[in-house]
Amino acid sequence: MSEQHASEHEHGLKFYWLVLFALLILTWVTYGAALIDFGHPWSDLVALAIAVTKATLVVSFFMHVKGATSMIKMSAVGGFFWLLIFFAFVLADVLTRPGMRDFF
């Protein structure tokens, strides 16, 4: 690996500590949001938004997708695309079961 290519991915230890601190803060925000009743659909959406934010930080910086080649970025997006497909299949299965439509 060339030195220029390696320097594009390295941020420094202080930066990674800041990202870790942000993840810890978001974990506390998740805990705090769990204690608050936002109503049926909103509690789930708030928790999901916090989880997506934390996942984005982990994938972008700890997995070095930010600043990576377009092939690696395309692979990461493809992985999330397949995850959405699997969620769609599970949701389709759950919603076709008797009595589960009232749950959602």
A tleap script that builds the chain and sets N, CA, C and O, in Angstrom:
source leaprc.protein.ff14SB
mol = sequence {
  NMET SER GLU GLN HIE ALA SER GLU HIE GLU
  HIE GLY LEU LYS PHE TYR TRP LEU VAL LEU
  PHE ALA LEU LEU ILE LEU THR TRP VAL THR
  TYR GLY ALA ALA LEU ILE ASP PHE GLY HIE
  PRO TRP SER ASP LEU VAL ALA LEU ALA ILE
  ALA VAL THR LYS ALA THR LEU VAL VAL SER
  PHE PHE MET HIE VAL LYS GLY ALA THR SER
  MET ILE LYS MET SER ALA VAL GLY GLY PHE
  PHE TRP LEU LEU ILE PHE PHE ALA PHE VAL
  LEU ALA ASP VAL LEU THR ARG PRO GLY MET
  ARG ASP PHE CPHE
}
set mol.1.N position { 0.846 -1.160 0.000 }
set mol.1.CA position { 0.000 0.000 0.000 }
set mol.1.C position { 0.896 1.228 0.000 }
set mol.1.O position { 1.850 1.310 0.774 }
set mol.2.N position { 0.594 2.157 -0.848 }
set mol.2.CA position { 1.421 3.356 -0.918 }
set mol.2.C position { 1.189 4.224 0.315 }
set mol.2.O position { 0.159 4.120 0.981 }
set mol.3.N position { 2.162 5.078 0.604 }
set mol.3.CA position { 2.055 5.906 1.797 }
set mol.3.C position { 0.945 6.943 1.655 }
set mol.3.O position { 0.290 7.288 2.638 }
set mol.4.N position { 0.731 7.439 0.443 }
set mol.4.CA position { -0.345 8.405 0.231 }
set mol.4.C position { -1.699 7.749 0.458 }
set mol.4.O position { -2.588 8.345 1.067 }
set mol.5.N position { -1.858 6.520 -0.034 }
set mol.5.CA position { -3.123 5.811 0.133 }
set mol.5.C position { -3.379 5.505 1.607 }
set mol.5.O position { -4.518 5.604 2.064 }
set mol.6.N position { -2.358 5.141 2.345 }
set mol.6.CA position { -2.524 4.832 3.760 }
set mol.6.C position { -2.878 6.079 4.559 }
set mol.6.O position { -3.653 5.995 5.511 }
set mol.7.N position { -2.329 7.230 4.193 }
set mol.7.CA position { -2.599 8.447 4.950 }
set mol.7.C position { -4.012 8.959 4.741 }
set mol.7.O position { -4.523 9.711 5.571 }
set mol.8.N position { -4.657 8.564 3.644 }
set mol.8.CA position { -6.022 8.995 3.397 }
set mol.8.C position { -6.993 8.363 4.379 }
set mol.8.O position { -8.041 8.944 4.663 }
set mol.9.N position { -6.672 7.186 4.903 }
set mol.9.CA position { -7.584 6.453 5.775 }
set mol.9.C position { -7.309 6.697 7.251 }
set mol.9.O position { -8.187 6.459 8.080 }
set mol.10.N position { -6.142 7.156 7.595 }
set mol.10.CA position { -5.805 7.325 8.995 }
set mol.10.C position { -6.201 8.718 9.462 }
set mol.10.O position { -5.924 9.720 8.803 }
set mol.11.N position { -6.854 8.752 10.611 }
set mol.11.CA position { -7.304 10.025 11.147 }
set mol.11.C position { -6.502 10.437 12.370 }
set mol.11.O position { -6.366 11.630 12.642 }
set mol.12.N position { -5.996 9.526 13.073 }
set mol.12.CA position { -5.312 9.829 14.319 }
set mol.12.C position { -6.115 9.307 15.491 }
set mol.12.O position { -7.334 9.145 15.417 }
set mol.13.N position { -5.414 9.051 16.558 }
set mol.13.CA position { -6.037 8.437 17.724 }
set mol.13.C position { -7.083 9.351 18.364 }
set mol.13.O position { -8.109 8.868 18.843 }
set mol.14.N position { -6.841 10.646 18.380 }
set mol.14.CA position { -7.789 11.579 18.977 }
set mol.14.C position { -9.138 11.539 18.265 }
set mol.14.O position { -10.189 11.606 18.903 }
set mol.15.N position { -9.098 11.429 16.949 }
set mol.15.CA position { -10.337 11.368 16.172 }
set mol.15.C position { -11.146 10.127 16.534 }
set mol.15.O position { -12.363 10.208 16.705 }
set mol.16.N position { -10.478 8.977 16.654 }
set mol.16.CA position { -11.188 7.746 16.998 }
set mol.16.C position { -11.754 7.801 18.410 }
set mol.16.O position { -12.817 7.237 18.670 }
set mol.17.N position { -11.068 8.466 19.318 }
set mol.17.CA position { -11.607 8.649 20.659 }
set mol.17.C position { -12.857 9.530 20.612 }
set mol.17.O position { -13.811 9.283 21.349 }
set mol.18.N position { -12.862 10.543 19.763 }
set mol.18.CA position { -14.043 11.392 19.624 }
set mol.18.C position { -15.235 10.617 19.066 }
set mol.18.O position { -16.368 10.802 19.510 }
set mol.19.N position { -14.972 9.751 18.091 }
set mol.19.CA position { -16.053 8.932 17.535 }
set mol.19.C position { -16.561 7.965 18.603 }
set mol.19.O position { -17.768 7.764 18.734 }
set mol.20.N position { -15.647 7.368 19.364 }
set mol.20.CA position { -16.054 6.473 20.444 }
set mol.20.C position { -16.875 7.229 21.490 }
set mol.20.O position { -17.880 6.713 21.977 }
set mol.21.N position { -16.459 8.434 21.834 }
set mol.21.CA position { -17.208 9.248 22.788 }
set mol.21.C position { -18.604 9.560 22.247 }
set mol.21.O position { -19.579 9.522 22.998 }
set mol.22.N position { -18.707 9.865 20.959 }
set mol.22.CA position { -20.014 10.111 20.345 }
set mol.22.C position { -20.900 8.870 20.418 }
set mol.22.O position { -22.103 8.977 20.657 }
set mol.23.N position { -20.307 7.691 20.213 }
set mol.23.CA position { -21.076 6.451 20.303 }
set mol.23.C position { -21.558 6.209 21.736 }
set mol.23.O position { -22.682 5.752 21.945 }
set mol.24.N position { -20.718 6.513 22.710 }
set mol.24.CA position { -21.128 6.357 24.099 }
set mol.24.C position { -22.247 7.333 24.461 }
set mol.24.O position { -23.191 6.970 25.163 }
set mol.25.N position { -22.137 8.562 23.983 }
set mol.25.CA position { -23.202 9.542 24.221 }
set mol.25.C position { -24.511 9.074 23.586 }
set mol.25.O position { -25.575 9.168 24.198 }
set mol.26.N position { -24.425 8.571 22.359 }
set mol.26.CA position { -25.631 8.072 21.690 }
set mol.26.C position { -26.213 6.850 22.403 }
set mol.26.O position { -27.424 6.633 22.369 }
set mol.27.N position { -25.365 6.058 23.044 }
set mol.27.CA position { -25.866 4.927 23.834 }
set mol.27.C position { -26.672 5.438 25.023 }
set mol.27.O position { -27.727 4.888 25.338 }
set mol.28.N position { -26.185 6.485 25.684 }
set mol.28.CA position { -26.947 7.084 26.786 }
set mol.28.C position { -28.235 7.727 26.269 }
set mol.28.O position { -29.265 7.673 26.941 }
set mol.29.N position { -28.185 8.327 25.098 }
set mol.29.CA position { -29.396 8.906 24.506 }
set mol.29.C position { -30.405 7.797 24.216 }
set mol.29.O position { -31.607 7.990 24.400 }
set mol.30.N position { -29.932 6.655 23.770 }
set mol.30.CA position { -30.818 5.512 23.540 }
set mol.30.C position { -31.494 5.092 24.836 }
set mol.30.O position { -32.697 4.836 24.870 }
set mol.31.N position { -30.707 5.023 25.900 }
set mol.31.CA position { -31.261 4.648 27.206 }
set mol.31.C position { -32.298 5.683 27.662 }
set mol.31.O position { -33.377 5.326 28.135 }
set mol.32.N position { -31.962 6.949 27.515 }
set mol.32.CA position { -32.899 7.996 27.907 }
set mol.32.C position { -34.172 7.981 27.080 }
set mol.32.O position { -35.263 8.203 27.604 }
set mol.33.N position { -34.033 7.717 25.788 }
set mol.33.CA position { -35.206 7.655 24.916 }
set mol.33.C position { -36.086 6.461 25.261 }
set mol.33.O position { -37.302 6.510 25.074 }
set mol.34.N position { -35.484 5.396 25.761 }
set mol.34.CA position { -36.273 4.222 26.144 }
set mol.34.C position { -37.127 4.508 27.374 }
set mol.34.O position { -38.164 3.874 27.570 }
set mol.35.N position { -36.704 5.448 28.195 }
set mol.35.CA position { -37.460 5.793 29.400 }
set mol.35.C position { -38.623 6.734 29.114 }
set mol.35.O position { -39.532 6.873 29.932 }
set mol.36.N position { -38.593 7.381 27.949 }
set mol.36.CA position { -39.635 8.340 27.577 }
set mol.36.C position { -40.632 7.664 26.648 }
set mol.36.O position { -40.244 6.967 25.711 }
set mol.37.N position { -41.907 7.871 26.910 }
set mol.37.CA position { -42.945 7.299 26.047 }
set mol.37.C position { -43.322 8.334 24.989 }
set mol.37.O position { -43.996 9.320 25.286 }
set mol.38.N position { -42.885 8.103 23.765 }
set mol.38.CA position { -43.195 8.999 22.662 }
set mol.38.C position { -44.488 8.623 21.953 }
set mol.38.O position { -44.920 9.326 21.041 }
set mol.39.N position { -45.092 7.549 22.353 }
set mol.39.CA position { -46.256 7.028 21.643 }
set mol.39.C position { -45.839 5.816 20.827 }
set mol.39.O position { -44.650 5.564 20.630 }
set mol.40.N position { -46.825 5.073 20.357 }
set mol.40.CA position { -46.528 3.780 19.721 }
set mol.40.C position { -45.557 3.859 18.544 }
set mol.40.O position { -44.491 3.251 18.633 }
set mol.41.N position { -45.840 4.547 17.473 }
set mol.41.CA position { -44.873 4.449 16.367 }
set mol.41.C position { -43.636 5.294 16.603 }
set mol.41.O position { -42.575 4.976 16.065 }
set mol.42.N position { -43.732 6.365 17.392 }
set mol.42.CA position { -42.615 7.297 17.524 }
set mol.42.C position { -41.488 6.743 18.377 }
set mol.42.O position { -40.325 7.048 18.113 }
set mol.43.N position { -41.784 5.951 19.376 }
set mol.43.CA position { -40.728 5.366 20.205 }
set mol.43.C position { -39.821 4.476 19.362 }
set mol.43.O position { -38.598 4.512 19.492 }
set mol.44.N position { -40.437 3.684 18.505 }
set mol.44.CA position { -39.652 2.813 17.631 }
set mol.44.C position { -38.836 3.620 16.629 }
set mol.44.O position { -37.683 3.287 16.354 }
set mol.45.N position { -39.424 4.669 16.089 }
set mol.45.CA position { -38.711 5.490 15.105 }
set mol.45.C position { -37.548 6.252 15.733 }
set mol.45.O position { -36.500 6.403 15.105 }
set mol.46.N position { -37.718 6.729 16.955 }
set mol.46.CA position { -36.612 7.413 17.640 }
set mol.46.C position { -35.473 6.431 17.899 }
set mol.46.O position { -34.309 6.746 17.650 }
set mol.47.N position { -35.806 5.248 18.395 }
set mol.47.CA position { -34.777 4.235 18.649 }
set mol.47.C position { -34.077 3.827 17.354 }
set mol.47.O position { -32.860 3.642 17.331 }
set mol.48.N position { -34.838 3.689 16.296 }
set mol.48.CA position { -34.252 3.322 15.006 }
set mol.48.C position { -33.344 4.420 14.469 }
set mol.48.O position { -32.285 4.126 13.916 }
set mol.49.N position { -33.738 5.668 14.621 }
set mol.49.CA position { -32.911 6.781 14.154 }
set mol.49.C position { -31.581 6.841 14.911 }
set mol.49.O position { -30.534 7.092 14.315 }
set mol.50.N position { -31.628 6.613 16.212 }
set mol.50.CA position { -30.388 6.609 16.998 }
set mol.50.C position { -29.511 5.433 16.583 }
set mol.50.O position { -28.296 5.580 16.453 }
set mol.51.N position { -30.113 4.280 16.377 }
set mol.51.CA position { -29.342 3.094 15.978 }
set mol.51.C position { -28.705 3.272 14.603 }
set mol.51.O position { -27.563 2.863 14.391 }
set mol.52.N position { -29.429 3.874 13.675 }
set mol.52.CA position { -28.879 4.121 12.341 }
set mol.52.C position { -27.720 5.111 12.415 }
set mol.52.O position { -26.729 4.961 11.700 }
set mol.53.N position { -27.839 6.116 13.271 }
set mol.53.CA position { -26.757 7.078 13.443 }
set mol.53.C position { -25.510 6.394 13.992 }
set mol.53.O position { -24.402 6.642 13.516 }
set mol.54.N position { -25.687 5.537 14.988 }
set mol.54.CA position { -24.535 4.820 15.555 }
set mol.54.C position { -23.926 3.863 14.528 }
set mol.54.O position { -22.704 3.752 14.429 }
set mol.55.N position { -24.766 3.180 13.775 }
set mol.55.CA position { -24.254 2.261 12.753 }
set mol.55.C position { -23.492 3.015 11.671 }
set mol.55.O position { -22.477 2.531 11.169 }
set mol.56.N position { -23.974 4.189 11.314 }
set mol.56.CA position { -23.281 4.997 10.313 }
set mol.56.C position { -21.901 5.417 10.795 }
set mol.56.O position { -20.939 5.391 10.028 }
set mol.57.N position { -21.799 5.804 12.061 }
set mol.57.CA position { -20.490 6.157 12.616 }
set mol.57.C position { -19.533 4.967 12.605 }
set mol.57.O position { -18.366 5.104 12.239 }
set mol.58.N position { -20.029 3.814 13.004 }
set mol.58.CA position { -19.171 2.622 13.048 }
set mol.58.C position { -18.712 2.238 11.651 }
set mol.58.O position { -17.525 1.997 11.430 }
set mol.59.N position { -19.636 2.181 10.714 }
set mol.59.CA position { -19.280 1.771 9.347 }
set mol.59.C position { -18.362 2.801 8.693 }
set mol.59.O position { -17.389 2.437 8.033 }
set mol.60.N position { -18.664 4.067 8.872 }
set mol.60.CA position { -17.885 5.110 8.201 }
set mol.60.C position { -16.455 5.196 8.702 }
set mol.60.O position { -15.522 5.283 7.904 }
set mol.61.N position { -16.274 5.172 10.018 }
set mol.61.CA position { -14.958 5.471 10.566 }
set mol.61.C position { -14.208 4.241 11.070 }
set mol.61.O position { -13.035 4.064 10.740 }
set mol.62.N position { -14.863 3.382 11.868 }
set mol.62.CA position { -14.155 2.220 12.388 }
set mol.62.C position { -13.943 1.155 11.320 }
set mol.62.O position { -12.964 0.411 11.376 }
set mol.63.N position { -14.846 1.074 10.349 }
set mol.63.CA position { -14.672 0.115 9.261 }
set mol.63.C position { -14.029 0.763 8.036 }
set mol.63.O position { -13.855 0.110 7.007 }
set mol.64.N position { -13.678 2.038 8.144 }
set mol.64.CA position { -12.923 2.777 7.122 }
set mol.64.C position { -13.615 2.833 5.762 }
set mol.64.O position { -12.949 2.808 4.727 }
set mol.65.N position { -14.936 2.909 5.759 }
set mol.65.CA position { -15.643 3.035 4.482 }
set mol.65.C position { -15.550 4.472 3.978 }
set mol.65.O position { -15.459 4.704 2.773 }
set mol.66.N position { -15.572 5.430 4.890 }
set mol.66.CA position { -15.406 6.823 4.481 }
set mol.66.C position { -13.964 7.011 4.014 }
set mol.66.O position { -13.023 6.725 4.753 }
set mol.67.N position { -13.804 7.478 2.822 }
set mol.67.CA position { -12.471 7.649 2.254 }
set mol.67.C position { -11.947 6.418 1.545 }
set mol.67.O position { -10.804 6.409 1.088 }
set mol.68.N position { -12.762 5.379 1.444 }
set mol.68.CA position { -12.336 4.150 0.777 }
set mol.68.C position { -12.611 4.253 -0.729 }
set mol.68.O position { -13.154 5.246 -1.213 }
set mol.69.N position { -12.230 3.222 -1.433 }
set mol.69.CA position { -12.461 3.196 -2.877 }
set mol.69.C position { -13.954 3.043 -3.158 }
set mol.69.O position { -14.729 2.644 -2.289 }
set mol.70.N position { -14.329 3.362 -4.362 }
set mol.70.CA position { -15.748 3.278 -4.725 }
set mol.70.C position { -16.247 1.837 -4.692 }
set mol.70.O position { -17.432 1.606 -4.454 }
set mol.71.N position { -15.376 0.875 -4.924 }
set mol.71.CA position { -15.780 -0.534 -4.872 }
set mol.71.C position { -16.166 -0.939 -3.452 }
set mol.71.O position { -17.140 -1.666 -3.256 }
set mol.72.N position { -15.413 -0.476 -2.471 }
set mol.72.CA position { -15.728 -0.797 -1.080 }
set mol.72.C position { -17.018 -0.102 -0.668 }
set mol.72.O position { -17.849 -0.695 0.020 }
set mol.73.N position { -17.193 1.144 -1.080 }
set mol.73.CA position { -18.435 1.852 -0.775 }
set mol.73.C position { -19.629 1.155 -1.410 }
set mol.73.O position { -20.687 1.043 -0.791 }
set mol.74.N position { -19.463 0.686 -2.646 }
set mol.74.CA position { -20.534 -0.012 -3.335 }
set mol.74.C position { -20.859 -1.333 -2.617 }
set mol.74.O position { -22.023 -1.726 -2.544 }
set mol.75.N position { -19.852 -2.003 -2.099 }
set mol.75.CA position { -20.081 -3.245 -1.356 }
set mol.75.C position { -20.850 -2.976 -0.069 }
set mol.75.O position { -21.736 -3.749 0.296 }
set mol.76.N position { -20.520 -1.886 0.620 }
set mol.76.CA position { -21.231 -1.540 1.851 }
set mol.76.C position { -22.685 -1.189 1.557 }
set mol.76.O position { -23.581 -1.617 2.284 }
set mol.77.N position { -22.927 -0.430 0.517 }
set mol.77.CA position { -24.302 -0.072 0.137 }
set mol.77.C position { -25.062 -1.329 -0.291 }
set mol.77.O position { -26.241 -1.482 0.030 }
set mol.78.N position { -24.392 -2.223 -1.012 }
set mol.78.CA position { -25.034 -3.473 -1.408 }
set mol.78.C position { -25.415 -4.330 -0.208 }
set mol.78.O position { -26.463 -4.976 -0.212 }
set mol.79.N position { -24.576 -4.336 0.811 }
set mol.79.CA position { -24.897 -5.079 2.032 }
set mol.79.C position { -26.129 -4.526 2.721 }
set mol.79.O position { -26.975 -5.288 3.188 }
set mol.80.N position { -26.239 -3.207 2.789 }
set mol.80.CA position { -27.431 -2.603 3.382 }
set mol.80.C position { -28.665 -2.846 2.528 }
set mol.80.O position { -29.766 -3.005 3.055 }
set mol.81.N position { -28.489 -2.875 1.218 }
set mol.81.CA position { -29.605 -3.163 0.322 }
set mol.81.C position { -30.148 -4.565 0.585 }
set mol.81.O position { -31.361 -4.754 0.672 }
set mol.82.N position { -29.260 -5.547 0.713 }
set mol.82.CA position { -29.692 -6.915 1.000 }
set mol.82.C position { -30.337 -7.011 2.381 }
set mol.82.O position { -31.288 -7.769 2.571 }
set mol.83.N position { -29.826 -6.251 3.337 }
set mol.83.CA position { -30.438 -6.239 4.661 }
set mol.83.C position { -31.878 -5.732 4.577 }
set mol.83.O position { -32.765 -6.281 5.232 }
set mol.84.N position { -32.116 -4.699 3.782 }
set mol.84.CA position { -33.475 -4.197 3.597 }
set mol.84.C position { -34.376 -5.238 2.944 }
set mol.84.O position { -35.549 -5.356 3.296 }
set mol.85.N position { -33.833 -5.984 2.004 }
set mol.85.CA position { -34.613 -7.049 1.365 }
set mol.85.C position { -34.997 -8.114 2.389 }
set mol.85.O position { -36.139 -8.574 2.408 }
set mol.86.N position { -34.050 -8.507 3.237 }
set mol.86.CA position { -34.363 -9.515 4.263 }
set mol.86.C position { -35.399 -8.994 5.245 }
set mol.86.O position { -36.289 -9.738 5.654 }
set mol.87.N position { -35.296 -7.713 5.636 }
set mol.87.CA position { -36.309 -7.132 6.509 }
set mol.87.C position { -37.674 -7.138 5.832 }
set mol.87.O position { -38.686 -7.389 6.486 }
set mol.88.N position { -37.714 -6.867 4.545 }
set mol.88.CA position { -38.983 -6.865 3.818 }
set mol.88.C position { -39.602 -8.267 3.815 }
set mol.88.O position { -40.815 -8.409 3.972 }
set mol.89.N position { -38.784 -9.289 3.639 }
set mol.89.CA position { -39.309 -10.661 3.662 }
set mol.89.C position { -39.834 -11.028 5.048 }
set mol.89.O position { -40.892 -11.649 5.161 }
set mol.90.N position { -39.121 -10.660 6.088 }
set mol.90.CA position { -39.572 -10.960 7.447 }
set mol.90.C position { -40.859 -10.207 7.751 }
set mol.90.O position { -41.793 -10.775 8.317 }
set mol.91.N position { -40.913 -8.926 7.377 }
set mol.91.CA position { -42.115 -8.143 7.617 }
set mol.91.C position { -43.299 -8.701 6.823 }
set mol.91.O position { -44.419 -8.735 7.331 }
set mol.92.N position { -43.065 -9.133 5.597 }
set mol.92.CA position { -44.142 -9.732 4.799 }
set mol.92.C position { -44.655 -11.009 5.453 }
set mol.92.O position { -45.854 -11.286 5.425 }
set mol.93.N position { -43.750 -11.785 6.039 }
set mol.93.CA position { -44.159 -13.006 6.721 }
set mol.93.C position { -44.955 -12.690 7.981 }
set mol.93.O position { -45.990 -13.304 8.239 }
set mol.94.N position { -44.474 -11.741 8.756 }
set mol.94.CA position { -45.137 -11.418 10.016 }
set mol.94.C position { -46.514 -10.809 9.770 }
set mol.94.O position { -47.469 -11.133 10.477 }
set mol.95.N position { -46.624 -9.938 8.783 }
set mol.95.CA position { -47.903 -9.277 8.534 }
set mol.95.C position { -48.961 -10.212 7.959 }
set mol.95.O position { -50.148 -9.889 8.009 }
set mol.96.N position { -48.568 -11.354 7.417 }
set mol.96.CA position { -49.558 -12.286 6.879 }
set mol.96.C position { -50.032 -13.292 7.926 }
set mol.96.O position { -50.892 -14.123 7.635 }
set mol.97.N position { -49.486 -13.227 9.133 }
set mol.97.CA position { -49.940 -14.133 10.193 }
set mol.97.C position { -51.199 -13.571 10.842 }
set mol.97.O position { -51.350 -12.358 10.985 }
set mol.98.N position { -52.097 -14.468 11.231 }
set mol.98.CA position { -53.345 -13.998 11.849 }
set mol.98.C position { -53.069 -13.267 13.175 }
set mol.98.O position { -52.287 -13.729 14.005 }
set mol.99.N position { -53.722 -12.134 13.346 }
set mol.99.CA position { -53.618 -11.389 14.580 }
set mol.99.C position { -52.413 -10.471 14.686 }
set mol.99.O position { -52.335 -9.691 15.636 }
set mol.100.N position { -51.476 -10.529 13.760 }
set mol.100.CA position { -50.288 -9.702 13.860 }
set mol.100.C position { -50.497 -8.312 13.260 }
set mol.100.O position { -49.725 -7.401 13.560 }
set mol.101.N position { -51.506 -8.126 12.430 }
set mol.101.CA position { -51.741 -6.799 11.855 }
set mol.101.C position { -52.142 -5.800 12.933 }
set mol.101.O position { -51.861 -4.607 12.812 }
set mol.102.N position { -52.794 -6.280 13.980 }
set mol.102.CA position { -53.186 -5.387 15.063 }
set mol.102.C position { -51.981 -4.906 15.862 }
set mol.102.O position { -52.033 -3.856 16.503 }
set mol.103.N position { -50.905 -5.670 15.822 }
set mol.103.CA position { -49.697 -5.315 16.557 }
set mol.103.C position { -49.033 -4.086 15.941 }
set mol.103.O position { -48.492 -3.239 16.652 }
set mol.104.N position { -49.081 -3.997 14.603 }
set mol.104.CA position { -48.461 -2.862 13.921 }
set mol.104.C position { -49.500 -1.815 13.739 }
set mol.104.O position { -49.216 -0.753 13.183 }
savepdb mol mol.pdb
quit
